[in-house]
Amino acid sequence: MNSRERVLTALQHKEADRVPLDLGAMLSTGITGMAYNKLKSYLGIRDGRTRMYDLGQQLAEPETEILERIGADVLSLFVSDPKRWKPSTLPDGSPCEVPEGFNPETLPDGSQVLRDGQGHIVSQMPKDGYYYDSVYHPLAEISTVEELNPRPFYSPIDETTLADLHERAKHLYEDTEYALMLNGAGGIYEPAQGLRGWDVFMMDLASDPAFAGALLDKLVDANIQRLEQILPAVEGYVQVIQVGDDLGMQDGPQLSPRLYRKVIKPRHQRLYRYIKEHSDAYLFLHTCGSVYPFIPDFIEMGVDILNPVQVSARNMGSERLKQEFGKDIVFWGGGCDTQHVLPFGTPVEVREEVKRRIGDLAPGGGFVFNQVHNIQVGVPPENIMAMYDAVREFGAY
């Protein structure tokens, strides 16, 4: 059974030869550049290139040698792909490559910033920090639907980019045996928080749901306009289409189920319906935190796959989730807690954690192994390999 067959079998809620595994197929299943370089050194890999494919989260694109070493089954596909790279260094001084157009500016306080075309500082990495945080919210000061209407929310993708996307998708489908995931197919809740500011948009939801709804409608429209261009370019080649909106916190949802169903869900439903009606791929929803109350809504809307399955959050225990929802939704993640066990446990504790989660989530299929979220700076390479060794040991059906 090859990787693509293995993943598709799991997505059909059937048992394959072993549990499929993902590292880096989307922007919350990967590994930070610093941890990646330490892992390569630990494994004795001296060549290759550490390319940073998510500069905000500082994620490295896993190379073929690593994917083969750990038995990974999925590759990422992004709408646009950098063509020119240049040497750079990570905060710990280790080497990497970044896209040619990535040119951060160092401020007098030692922080690094990125600016948009108008000169606004949009992202900032503090001195001695590891990640870039979004700091600019362009719609924070408006307050009426009328102010939203004249603003453009979508710029069409040029034909060259679409043709390149098609060729990359075709190549990966025909010349590899990996399952393919189209990244970044849509989101509305998090982008609204980004445009307004997290605090402002949450107040919008509570005090002016009509305005919040109008903004979300604009974002749904923009997502669908984009999908009208990209889905035809990849149809028949990708097996999974990824959308994302973080709805949870550590101890519960960010908003009440009532408010979600009143304001957010109808817009999610419109977006997800479009994807389901215009693609045969499985729909993958990334939503962090304690989202247990929303899982029946996800299933109702046609979501096939839930990620990251944050097992350390309230009501997100792997055994309970599998028992209640395992017949209706695939769990992609939840394989090893990344808040406590993977960074701070011993290799033996990591092994036991993986054994437990596979035991909970794998029976009957419907499970793709991934650690709960990205492997962060400071995670010992010994723990990373203990995790993958445990998947090999306990993941066979």
C-alpha positions as CSV (number, residue, x, y, z in Angstrom):
1,M,0.0,0.0,0.0
2,N,1.5,3.3,-1.0
3,S,1.1,6.6,0.9
4,R,-1.8,8.0,-1.1
5,E,-3.7,4.7,-0.8
6,R,-2.9,4.6,3.0
7,V,-4.3,8.1,3.6
8,L,-7.4,7.5,1.4
9,T,-8.1,4.3,3.3
10,A,-8.0,6.1,6.6
11,L,-10.2,8.9,5.3
12,Q,-12.7,6.3,4.3
13,H,-12.8,5.2,8.0
14,K,-11.1,1.9,7.1
15,E,-7.9,0.3,8.5
16,A,-4.9,0.5,6.2
17,D,-1.6,-1.4,6.7
18,R,-0.6,1.2,9.2
19,V,-1.7,4.5,10.6
20,P,-0.8,7.2,8.0
21,L,1.5,10.0,9.2
22,D,1.9,13.7,8.4
23,L,4.7,16.1,9.0
24,G,4.3,19.5,7.4
25,A,1.4,19.0,5.0
26,M,-0.1,22.2,6.3
27,L,0.9,25.1,8.5
28,S,0.0,23.5,11.8
29,T,1.4,20.0,11.4
30,G,5.0,21.0,10.8
31,I,8.3,21.8,12.6
32,T,10.1,25.1,13.3
33,G,13.3,25.7,11.5
34,M,15.5,25.6,14.7
35,A,14.0,22.3,15.8
36,Y,14.4,21.0,12.3
37,N,18.1,21.9,12.1
38,K,18.7,20.2,15.4
39,L,16.8,17.1,14.2
40,K,18.9,16.9,11.1
41,S,22.1,17.2,13.1
42,Y,20.9,14.5,15.5
43,L,20.2,12.2,12.5
44,G,23.6,12.9,10.9
45,I,22.1,14.7,7.9
46,R,24.7,17.2,6.8
47,D,23.4,18.3,3.4
48,G,20.1,19.6,2.1
49,R,18.5,23.0,2.7
50,T,16.3,24.3,5.5
51,R,13.8,26.3,3.6
52,M,11.4,28.4,5.6
53,Y,7.9,28.0,4.1
54,D,6.0,29.9,6.8
55,L,8.0,32.9,8.0
56,G,5.5,34.0,10.7
57,Q,5.6,30.7,12.5
58,Q,9.2,30.0,11.3
59,L,8.4,26.6,9.9
60,A,10.8,24.6,7.8
61,E,9.7,22.6,4.7
62,P,10.5,19.0,5.5
63,E,12.9,17.5,2.9
64,T,12.4,14.1,1.2
65,E,15.1,12.4,3.3
66,I,13.3,13.4,6.5
67,L,9.9,12.4,5.2
68,E,11.2,9.0,4.1
69,R,13.0,8.5,7.4
70,I,9.9,9.0,9.5
71,G,7.5,7.4,7.0
72,A,5.4,10.5,6.2
73,D,2.5,10.1,3.7
74,V,1.3,13.6,2.8
75,L,2.7,16.6,0.9
76,S,1.6,20.2,1.0
77,L,0.5,22.2,-2.0
78,F,0.3,26.0,-1.8
79,V,-1.3,28.2,-4.3
80,S,1.9,30.1,-4.9
81,D,5.4,28.8,-4.5
82,P,8.6,31.0,-4.1
83,K,10.9,30.5,-7.0
84,R,14.0,32.3,-5.7
85,W,15.6,31.7,-2.3
86,K,18.5,33.3,-0.5
87,P,20.7,32.3,2.5
88,S,19.7,33.5,5.9
89,T,20.1,32.5,9.6
90,L,17.6,31.6,12.3
91,P,17.6,33.2,15.7
92,D,19.9,30.6,17.1
93,G,22.4,31.3,14.3
94,S,21.8,28.1,12.3
95,P,21.5,28.3,8.5
96,C,18.3,28.5,6.5
97,E,16.9,29.8,3.2
98,V,14.2,32.4,2.9
99,P,12.3,33.7,-0.2
100,E,14.2,36.3,-2.0
101,G,11.5,39.0,-1.2
102,F,11.7,38.4,2.5
103,N,13.5,41.5,3.9
104,P,12.8,42.2,7.6
105,E,13.9,45.6,9.0
106,T,15.7,45.7,12.4
107,L,14.4,48.5,14.7
108,P,16.6,50.3,17.3
109,D,15.1,48.1,20.1
110,G,16.4,45.0,18.3
111,S,13.0,43.7,17.1
112,Q,12.5,42.8,13.4
113,V,9.5,44.1,11.5
114,L,7.9,43.6,8.1
115,R,6.1,46.4,6.3
116,D,3.4,46.4,3.7
117,G,3.5,48.5,0.5
118,Q,2.1,51.5,2.3
119,G,4.8,51.4,5.0
120,H,2.7,50.0,7.8
121,I,4.4,47.6,10.2
122,V,2.3,44.4,9.7
123,S,4.4,41.9,11.6
124,Q,7.0,42.0,14.4
125,M,9.4,39.6,16.0
126,P,10.6,40.9,19.4
127,K,14.3,41.0,20.2
128,D,15.3,37.4,21.2
129,G,12.0,36.2,19.9
130,Y,11.3,33.2,17.7
131,Y,8.2,34.2,15.7
132,Y,6.6,37.1,13.9
133,D,3.3,38.4,15.4
134,S,0.7,40.2,13.4
135,V,0.4,43.8,14.7
136,Y,-1.6,45.7,12.1
137,H,-5.4,45.6,11.8
138,P,-6.4,47.7,8.8
139,L,-10.2,47.8,9.6
140,A,-9.9,48.5,13.3
141,E,-11.2,52.0,13.1
142,I,-14.4,51.6,11.0
143,S,-17.8,51.0,12.5
144,T,-20.5,50.8,9.8
145,V,-21.4,48.4,7.0
146,E,-21.3,51.4,4.6
147,E,-17.6,51.8,5.3
148,L,-17.1,48.1,4.4
149,N,-18.8,48.2,1.0
150,P,-16.3,50.1,-1.1
151,R,-13.3,48.2,0.1
152,P,-11.8,45.4,-2.1
153,F,-11.6,42.1,-0.4
154,Y,-10.2,40.1,-3.3
155,S,-7.5,40.5,-6.0
156,P,-7.7,37.9,-8.7
157,I,-4.8,35.4,-9.1
158,D,-2.9,35.9,-12.3
159,E,-2.9,33.3,-15.0
160,T,0.8,32.5,-14.6
161,T,0.3,31.6,-10.9
162,L,-2.7,29.4,-11.8
163,A,-0.8,27.6,-14.5
164,D,2.1,27.0,-12.2
165,L,-0.2,25.7,-9.5
166,H,-1.8,23.3,-12.0
167,E,1.6,22.0,-13.2
168,R,2.9,21.5,-9.6
169,A,-0.3,19.6,-8.6
170,K,-0.1,17.4,-11.7
171,H,3.6,16.7,-11.2
172,L,3.1,15.7,-7.5
173,Y,0.1,13.6,-8.3
174,E,1.7,11.7,-11.3
175,D,5.4,11.6,-10.1
176,T,5.0,10.8,-6.4
177,E,2.8,8.4,-4.4
178,Y,2.1,10.9,-1.6
179,A,-1.3,12.1,-0.7
180,L,-1.6,15.8,-1.5
181,M,-3.2,18.6,0.6
182,L,-4.2,22.0,-0.9
183,N,-3.4,24.5,1.8
184,G,-5.2,27.7,2.6
185,A,-8.5,27.1,0.8
186,G,-10.4,29.5,3.1
187,G,-11.1,31.0,6.5
188,I,-13.4,33.8,7.7
189,Y,-13.3,34.0,11.5
190,E,-9.6,34.4,11.9
191,P,-9.2,36.8,9.0
192,A,-12.0,39.0,10.5
193,Q,-10.0,39.0,13.8
194,G,-7.0,40.0,11.8
195,L,-8.7,42.8,10.0
196,R,-10.4,44.2,13.1
197,G,-8.1,43.1,15.9
198,W,-9.0,40.1,18.0
199,D,-10.5,42.2,20.8
200,V,-12.5,44.5,18.5
201,F,-14.0,41.7,16.4
202,M,-15.1,39.8,19.5
203,M,-16.9,43.0,20.7
204,D,-18.4,43.2,17.2
205,L,-19.9,39.7,17.6
206,A,-21.5,40.6,20.9
207,S,-22.6,44.2,20.4
208,D,-23.0,44.5,16.6
209,P,-23.6,41.1,15.0
210,A,-25.0,42.7,11.9
211,F,-21.7,44.5,11.2
212,A,-19.8,41.3,12.1
213,G,-22.0,39.3,9.7
214,A,-21.5,41.8,6.9
215,L,-17.7,41.5,7.3
216,L,-17.9,37.7,7.3
217,D,-20.1,37.8,4.2
218,K,-17.5,39.9,2.4
219,L,-14.8,37.3,3.4
220,V,-16.9,34.4,2.3
221,D,-17.5,36.1,-1.1
222,A,-13.7,36.7,-1.4
223,N,-12.9,33.1,-0.5
224,I,-15.4,31.8,-3.1
225,Q,-14.0,34.1,-5.8
226,R,-10.6,32.7,-5.0
227,L,-11.8,29.1,-5.1
228,E,-13.4,29.7,-8.4
229,Q,-9.9,30.1,-9.7
230,I,-7.9,27.6,-7.8
231,L,-10.2,24.6,-7.5
232,P,-10.3,23.9,-11.3
233,A,-6.5,24.1,-11.3
234,V,-6.0,21.3,-8.8
235,E,-9.2,19.1,-9.3
236,G,-8.3,15.5,-9.7
237,Y,-4.9,15.9,-8.2
238,V,-5.4,16.8,-4.5
239,Q,-7.0,14.4,-2.0
240,V,-7.5,16.9,0.8
241,I,-8.5,20.6,0.8
242,Q,-7.6,22.5,4.0
243,V,-9.6,25.4,5.6
244,G,-9.1,26.9,9.0
245,D,-10.5,29.1,11.7
246,D,-9.4,28.7,15.3
247,L,-12.5,28.7,17.5
248,G,-11.2,27.3,20.8
249,M,-9.2,28.3,23.8
250,Q,-7.6,26.0,26.3
251,D,-10.6,25.8,28.6
252,G,-13.5,26.2,26.2
253,P,-14.7,27.8,23.0
254,Q,-13.9,31.5,22.1
255,L,-17.6,32.2,21.7
256,S,-20.8,30.5,22.8
257,P,-22.3,27.8,20.6
258,R,-25.4,30.0,20.4
259,L,-23.4,32.9,19.0
260,Y,-21.4,30.6,16.7
261,R,-24.6,29.2,15.2
262,K,-26.2,32.6,14.8
263,V,-23.4,34.5,13.2
264,I,-20.5,32.3,12.2
265,K,-22.0,28.9,11.2
266,P,-24.2,30.2,8.3
267,R,-21.1,31.7,6.7
268,H,-19.0,28.7,7.3
269,Q,-21.7,26.6,5.8
270,R,-21.8,28.6,2.6
271,L,-18.1,28.4,2.2
272,Y,-17.8,24.7,2.9
273,R,-20.8,23.9,0.7
274,Y,-19.1,25.6,-2.2
275,I,-15.9,23.5,-1.7
276,K,-17.9,20.3,-1.4
277,E,-19.9,21.0,-4.5
278,H,-16.9,21.9,-6.6
279,S,-14.4,19.3,-5.5
280,D,-14.2,15.6,-4.8
281,A,-11.5,16.1,-2.2
282,Y,-11.9,15.6,1.5
283,L,-12.5,18.8,3.5
284,F,-10.0,19.3,6.3
285,L,-10.8,21.9,9.1
286,H,-8.0,23.2,11.3
287,T,-9.5,24.7,14.5
288,C,-7.4,24.8,17.7
289,G,-8.4,24.5,21.3
290,S,-11.5,23.2,23.0
291,V,-14.0,22.9,20.2
292,Y,-16.0,19.9,21.5
293,P,-19.4,21.7,21.4
294,F,-18.9,22.6,17.7
295,I,-18.0,19.1,16.4
296,P,-21.6,18.1,15.6
297,D,-21.9,21.4,13.6
298,F,-18.7,20.6,11.7
299,I,-20.1,17.2,10.8
300,E,-23.4,18.6,9.8
301,M,-21.7,21.1,7.5
302,G,-19.8,18.4,5.7
303,V,-16.3,18.7,7.3
304,D,-14.5,15.3,6.8
305,I,-11.4,15.9,8.9
306,L,-10.7,17.7,12.2
307,N,-7.3,19.0,13.1
308,P,-5.3,19.5,15.4
309,V,-7.3,17.5,18.0
310,Q,-5.9,19.4,20.9
311,V,-6.1,16.6,23.5
312,S,-4.8,18.8,26.3
313,A,-7.7,21.2,26.1
314,R,-11.0,20.8,28.0
315,N,-13.3,18.1,26.8
316,M,-10.9,17.1,24.0
317,G,-9.8,13.7,25.4
318,S,-9.0,11.3,22.5
319,E,-10.9,8.4,23.9
320,R,-14.1,10.4,24.3
321,L,-13.8,12.1,20.9
322,K,-13.3,8.7,19.1
323,Q,-16.3,7.1,20.9
324,E,-18.7,10.0,20.2
325,F,-17.6,11.2,16.7
326,G,-15.2,8.6,15.3
327,K,-17.7,7.2,12.8
328,D,-18.5,10.6,11.3
329,I,-15.2,12.6,11.2
330,V,-11.5,11.8,10.8
331,F,-9.1,12.9,13.4
332,W,-5.9,14.3,11.9
333,G,-3.7,15.0,14.8
334,G,-4.0,14.4,18.6
335,G,-1.1,11.8,18.3
336,C,1.2,13.5,20.9
337,D,0.5,16.4,23.2
338,T,2.7,19.4,22.1
339,Q,2.1,21.5,25.1
340,H,3.5,19.3,27.8
341,V,4.7,15.8,26.7
342,L,6.6,16.4,23.5
343,P,8.7,19.4,24.7
344,F,9.1,18.5,28.4
345,G,8.6,14.8,28.7
346,T,11.3,12.0,28.5
347,P,11.5,9.8,25.4
348,V,9.8,7.1,27.5
349,E,6.9,9.4,28.3
350,V,6.6,10.4,24.7
351,R,6.5,6.8,23.7
352,E,3.7,6.1,26.2
353,E,1.8,9.1,25.1
354,V,1.9,8.0,21.4
355,K,0.9,4.5,22.4
356,R,-2.1,5.8,24.3
357,R,-3.3,8.2,21.6
358,I,-3.0,5.6,18.8
359,G,-4.8,3.1,21.0
360,D,-7.7,5.6,21.3
361,L,-7.9,7.0,17.8
362,A,-6.7,4.4,15.4
363,P,-9.2,1.5,15.7
364,G,-11.4,1.3,12.6
365,G,-9.4,3.8,10.7
366,G,-10.4,7.5,10.5
367,F,-7.1,8.6,12.0
368,V,-4.0,10.3,10.5
369,F,-1.1,10.6,13.0
370,N,0.3,14.1,13.7
371,Q,1.5,15.7,16.8
372,V,-1.1,18.1,18.1
373,H,0.5,21.2,16.6
374,N,3.8,22.3,15.1
375,I,7.0,21.0,16.8
376,Q,8.3,24.0,18.5
377,V,11.7,25.5,19.2
378,G,13.4,23.6,22.1
379,V,11.8,20.2,21.5
380,P,14.6,17.7,21.9
381,P,15.4,15.7,18.8
382,E,15.4,12.6,21.0
383,N,11.8,13.2,21.8
384,I,10.9,13.8,18.1
385,M,12.4,10.5,17.1
386,A,10.9,8.7,20.1
387,M,7.5,9.9,18.8
388,Y,8.1,8.6,15.3
389,D,9.6,5.3,16.5
390,A,6.5,4.8,18.6
391,V,4.3,5.4,15.6
392,R,6.2,2.7,13.8
393,E,5.9,0.4,16.8
394,F,2.2,0.9,17.6
395,G,0.7,2.2,14.4
396,A,0.5,-1.1,12.5
397,Y,-3.0,-2.6,12.0
